[in-house]
Amino acid sequence: MRPQPRGQIRSRRLPTLGGLLIASALFAFPGLASAQGGEAARHATATFAGGCFWCMEPPFDALEGVVSTTSGYTDGHTKNPTYQEVSSGRTGHTEAVQVVYDPDKVSFERLVEVFWRNIDPTDAGGQFCDRGSPYRPALFYHDEAQRDVAERSRAALEKDRPFKEAIVTPIVAATAFYPAEEYHQDYYLKNPIRYKYYRNGCGRDRRLNQLWGGSGAALKESRR
């Protein structure tokens, strides 16, 4: 179990002068907005569940071509769940990270490779010290192309895996994704000491090294 966060006071900020100037420019020159929209249209989305979402953001943030990572909840049966509701197991959700990326700079194949090497694919009952359905791993596909890549990747891993246990991580269609509370986002950057204490205590890196050897932690955590 992870430490419960203290309540936070959030303030509403007034627009900055820079923000007003940008908004005015977009209004005066709608082509700028179209260009931004076109750039966003080239982005794609991937969703992965690998236990604690705090620990799944860093390896993807370290990749060139990843635009953003968002911790959240998916694969459940209620709308807009809270962390407390998800962790109780009653909503059916699992913690996951949603990755927005530029396919021209990083492929979905690469994202899947990073996913496998940052989870224990032999454990369907949770991940590392976090047990139960809220921490079950899964690879979610958003279209048939992603499904094909994911299934081929898993088949190759089954053939060449460096461990004896069977791979039990499912590949399933993506469903509604609900962003987690703000204090969960970029937790490893906001609370680096607590994050490292949790990660070490959970035995995540020890188990990854057992499974994958030196490649298990090939991607070091880095700031975006």
C-alpha positions, -999 to +999 in steps of 0.1 A: +000+000+000+012+035-008+011+064+016-021+084+016-016+120+004-025+149+026-053+172+015-041+199-009-055+234-013-058+243-050-061+279-062-076+292-094-051+313-113-059+343-135-047+342-171-012+356-175-003+383-200+014+357-222-016+335-222-038+365-232-014+373-260-014+338-273-052+336-272-054+369-291-030+357-317-050+325-322-082+346-326-066+370-350-048+343-370-070+311-370-043+294-391-022+291-360-050+272-343-054+249-373-016+242-373-018+232-336-048+211-343-030+193-371-001+186-349-023+171-322-041+150-349-008+133-356-005+121-321-016+087-310-026+072-277-015+040-259-026+027-225-008+003-202-014-011-168+016-022-149+007-020-112+014+014-095+009+041-120+035+062-103+061+037-115+048+035-150+052+071-159+090+075-157+100+049-183+077+064-209+086+100-200+122+091-208+114+083-244+118+109-272+085+112-290+063+108-259+042+139-256+026+132-222+018+105-197-013+105-175-020+083-145-055+071-143-081+043-140-095+020-167-112-013-174-139-007-147-176-005-145-183+029-129-178+065-141-153+089-127-139+067-099-118+081-071-085+066-059-102+054-027-130+037-047-106+021-071-082+009-044-112-008-026-116-031-056-153-024-059-152-004-092-133-030-112-107-005-124-070-010-126-044+017-123-030+025-157-009+051-176-021+067-208+006+077-232+002+103-259+030+100-284+042+111-319+043+080-341+069+098-363+093+098-334+085+067-314+067+036-326+040+017-307+063-013-310+089+006-289+063+015-263+052-021-260+088-032-256+093-007-227+060-018-212+070-055-210+104-047-194+088-026-167+063-051-154+062-087-142+043-104-171+041-136-151+019-121-124-018-115-130-028-109-094-011-076-090+024-062-094+052-065-070+041-056-034+007-042-047-018-070-048-054-073-061-073-063-091-066-025-089-030-034-097-035-061-123-014-056-155-028-054-190-019-041-224-048-021-239-051-016-276-069+013-292-072-001-327-066-033-347-031-021-357-021-018-320-037-052-313-016-068-340+016-053-327+008-062-291+000-098-300+030-103-322+052-088-294+038-112-268+042-142-291+079-132-296+083-128-259+068-162-252+093-177-276+124-159-263+116-150-227+145-151-203+124-166-175+106-199-171+071-188-160+043-183-184+032-148-196-002-141-182-006-104-190-038-100-211-041-079-243-076-063-243-095-035-259-091-001-243-122+012-225-130+045-208-099+060-191-103+084-161-074+106-151-064+101-115-063+130-090-038+157-096-015+146-067-009+113-085+003+130-117+041+131-120+044+119-085+080+108-090+089+144-098+068+161-072+078+137-043+111+121-054+122+109-019+088+093-011+086+078-045+121+062-043+113+049-008+081+033-020+096+019-052+125+003-033+103-010-005+079-026-030+108-046-046+100-035-081+135-032-094+147-063-076+120-084-094+126-067-127+163-075-125+154-111-117+131-113-148+150-093-173+186-090-161+203-057-169+176-049-195+149-047-169+158-012-158+174-002-191+155+031-192+165+054-163+140+077-148+145+112-162+128+145-161+109+156-191 
